[in-house]
Amino acid sequence: MISYNNITLESFQTTWLPEHIHAAMLRLDKIHPEVSGNKWFKLKYNIAAAKANNNTGILTYGGAYSNHIAATALACKEAALPCTGIIRGEEHNGQLNHTLQTAENNGMKLVFVSREDYRNDKDGETVYPGYHVVPEGGHNALGAKGCEEILSIFPTTNYTHILCAVGTGTTLAGLINSAAPHQQIIGIPVLKGAQYLEKEVTDLLHPNNTTRWQLLYEHHGGGYAKKSPALIDFINTIYKETGIPTDIIYTGKLVMAFRDLVQQGYFPANSNILLIHSGGLQGNLSLPPGVLSF
Ligand SMILES: Cc1ncc(COP(=O)(O)O)c(C=O)c1O
């Protein structure tokens, strides 16, 4: 069962945080070991829609290491809904990696397509009639709708700024749609040159939305999944100082961006910052043992 009971809101104290700035982290990573972080929020209304419309199942897309693919498989299993995952790149010698093996064990039918076919695939619905299509990364209006619930798990209107990591922008859109008017929402893209996100996010916002929000593009650390020794050191130090594990692709870069912004004097005195821990910890399994201290 996926339940919000495991999620915690934790005070976030580090050596570089001045006394006049307060921070806390919303630990969505604790929601479920396999449907971790923001994934369930993006999936829940998609699954509900597939059920309500009597769809044959869920059809979704992702790369071989996609957190979204593994999470969709488990969420569909719990909902007793068949699911098919279109996987970018051919299968390697019939050997599945950990993510895909877990997805298959949970009942997902895996279909491998070449990168070119994946890029050109616009007809999932024609090839799989009756399926409810969830785009890569859970990026659709129903995904954003689920993410609107993130800020109501705990009282959060006392926060002045809310920060999250950005891949497709779905989570950010849900946060913007549900924030209070006095709050400022900041998205940190983990991809390089991701200025297209401005439109992707805007397209998912409620009409007449007036929340202040922005994407800060300078914190991708070299690009998607690029990791430097500085990032690894930072993640280890954050864990030592706060007891909070972060991941190398999303949340480590989010917290590093937060530190850089604090050091640049971005936040006025008495700011109260909420950091969203969107999960992704299983991505750390791609590192050799011992690189991270947790
Ligand atoms: C762990 C983690 N955090 C953040 C994100 C980014 O979320 P979004 O795609 O909604 O921007 C993702 C991608 O889905 C993710 O796997």
The ligand as an SDF file (V2000), in Angstrom:
LIG
                    3D

 16 16  0  0  0  0  0  0  0  0999 V2000
   13.9590   11.6700   -8.1690 C   0  0  0  0  0  0  0  0  0  0  0  0
   13.3630   12.6540   -9.1000 C   0  0  0  0  0  0  0  0  0  0  0  0
   13.2790   13.9370   -8.7210 N   0  0  0  0  0  0  0  0  0  0  0  0
   12.7840   14.8770   -9.5550 C   0  0  0  0  0  0  0  0  0  0  0  0
   12.3340   14.5460  -10.8140 C   0  0  0  0  0  0  0  0  0  0  0  0
   11.8270   15.6340  -11.6980 C   0  0  0  0  0  0  0  0  0  0  0  0
   10.4520   15.6590  -11.6970 O   0  0  0  0  0  0  0  0  0  0  0  0
    9.6760   16.2940  -12.9350 P   0  0  0  0  0  0  0  0  0  0  0  0
    9.9050   15.3840  -14.1130 O   0  0  0  0  0  0  0  0  0  0  0  0
    8.2690   16.2890  -12.4900 O   0  0  0  0  0  0  0  0  0  0  0  0
   10.2430   17.6380  -13.1720 O   0  0  0  0  0  0  0  0  0  0  0  0
   12.3860   13.2130  -11.2470 C   0  0  0  0  0  0  0  0  0  0  0  0
   11.8880   12.8250  -12.5730 C   0  0  0  0  0  0  0  0  0  0  0  0
   10.7820   12.4310  -12.7040 O   0  0  0  0  0  0  0  0  0  0  0  0
   12.9170   12.2360  -10.3650 C   0  0  0  0  0  0  0  0  0  0  0  0
   13.0210   10.9370  -10.7280 O   0  0  0  0  0  0  0  0  0  0  0  0
  1  2  1  0
  2  3  1  0
  2 15  2  0
  3  4  2  0
  4  5  1  0
  5  6  1  0
  5 12  2  0
  6  7  1  0
  7  8  1  0
  8  9  2  0
  8 10  1  0
  8 11  1  0
 12 13  1  0
 12 15  1  0
 13 14  2  0
 15 16  1  0
M  END
$$$$
